[in-house]
Amino acid sequence: MSEARSERSKSSNSDRVRPFYCGTQFADWTERNCARCKHGYDEQAEEFKCFLEKALGEALIGDGTITLEVARKIGWEKPPPFPYTWDCPERESVE
């Protein structure tokens, strides 16, 4: 079993949330935030510079959930209704 799966199985479902309804909402949120952040994915080096963007990407191809810690850091709030997209408090705009 991979380390990621092993770590994921250690946390209960109550410790994880689904921040987006669908892949389109994920894409809109990351375009609004990650694509405009100086810590966005480094295409040349093919690596994540931000652990939040990496966690969201893993959620997209996984079960759609992230830890509560990541949710808080991206500004996700519960209970709904919350906006379709919102500003990530960790975003540092590209100049």
Stockholm file with secondary structure:
# STOCKHOLM 1.0

chainA/1-95         MSEARSERSKSSNSDRVRPFYCGTQFADWTERNCARCKHGYDEQAEEFKCFLEKALGEALIGDGTITLEVARKIGWEKPPPFPYTWDCPERESVE
#=GR chainA/1-95 SS CCHHHHHHHHSCGGGEECCCSSHHHHHHHHHHTGGGBTTSCBTTTTBCSCHHHHHHHHHHHTTSCEEHHHHHHTTCCSSSCCCSSCCCTTCCBCC
#=GC SS_cons        CCHHHHHHHHSCGGGEECCCSSHHHHHHHHHHTGGGBTTSCBTTTTBCSCHHHHHHHHHHHTTSCEEHHHHHHTTCCSSSCCCSSCCCTTCCBCC
//
